[in-house]
Amino acid sequence: MKHSLTARHIAVLILLACPCITPTAFAADVLKGKEIYQTYCEVCHGSNGQGAIPGTPNFTRGQGLLQPDLALYNRIESGKNAMPAFQGVLDTDEILGVITYLRTFF
C-alpha cells in the first residue's frame, strides 16, 4: 500500500516535530482522549490498557507505546490487523488526545 502525505499529516508532523512550538501551545486534551478511548478503544484494549482480547498490546508494559506520537497517530488513523481505521471518525485533535491518554498507562 502506498502512503502519501496529506495536508493533515504534514500539519501533525509540524505540531509534533517543531521545537519552536511550546508543548503547552498545542497540548492534547487528556480528558477528551480518555472519553474517546472509553468509547472506541476500551472494548479491545481494556479499561486499564492491559488488553481485553488476545494479541492486543499491554499499554501498562509500554507495548506499542515506545514509538513517536506520529507513528501512533498513523496507526490509529490507518488501523492495523483487526483494529479499524479511525480516519474520518476521529479528527486530529481527538487522535492526539487519545495518544496523550494512552501515555498515562505507561
C-alpha positions, 0 to 999 in steps of 0.5 A, a space after each residue: 500500500 502506498 502512503 502519501 502525505 496529506 495536508 493533515 499529516 504534514 500539519 501533525 508532523 509540524 505540531 509534533 516535530 517543531 521545537 519552536 512550538 511550546 508543548 503547552 501551545 498545542 497540548 492534547 486534551 487528556 480528558 477528551 482522549 480518555 472519553 474517546 478511548 472509553 468509547 472506541 478503544 476500551 472494548 479491545 484494549 481494556 479499561 486499564 490498557 492491559 488488553 481485553 482480547 488476545 494479541 492486543 498490546 499491554 499499554 501498562 508494559 509500554 507495548 506499542 507505546 515506545 514509538 513517536 506520537 506520529 507513528 501512533 497517530 498513523 496507526 490509529 488513523 490507518 488501523 492495523 490487523 483487526 483494529 479499524 481505521 479511525 480516519 474520518 471518525 476521529 479528527 486530529 485533535 481527538 487522535 492526539 488526545 487519545 495518544 496523550 491518554 494512552 501515555 498515562 498507562 505507561 
